[in-house]
Amino acid sequence: MNIGNAAEKSGLSAKTIRYYEDIGLLQADRAGNGYRDYSMSDVHRLRFLQRSRSLGFSVEECRQLLSLYSDKDRESATVKAIAKAKLTEIDRKLAELTELRDTLRVLMRSCHGDKRPDCPIIEGLGGKDRVAA
């Protein structure tokens, strides 16, 4: 099938598919006319990549996972270790985002949001300690 059909079946854009080929995540066969020719196996790999990327795995992590996907002698412990590392990273990012949200919420609560020029949000972003009035 051509790249347009592969894109439609995989949920990825043709540009993304070409990028994955350029970086070696996928290698499509070439038809007699030189055009890329994708198999259903390629589409499955593309879907795997699409789902992996949507779960936050980096390109290099996807490379590892694709290798394991193709390896029928893989150990599930290896796959689980990669997933566990990703989950730890996501938990760390969530904690950071929660802290950011809480900080911004405190700054917003301390701002009157009126016509006065003094603004605890601006002061907080500037690193100035707010002086109690």
Sequence and secondary structure as in RCSB ss.txt:
>XXXX:A:sequence
MNIGNAAEKSGLSAKTIRYYEDIGLLQADRAGNGYRDYSMSDVHRLRFLQRSRSLGFSVEECRQLLSLYSDKDRE
SATVKAIAKAKLTEIDRKLAELTELRDTLRVLMRSCHGDKRPDCPIIEGLGGKDRVAA
>XXXX:A:secstr
  HHHHHHHHT  HHHHHHHHHTTS   EE TTS EE  HHHHHHHHHHHHHHHTT  HHHHHHHHHHHH TT  
HHHHHHHHHHHHHHHHHHHHHHHHHHHHHHHHHHH   SS S  HHHHHHTT      
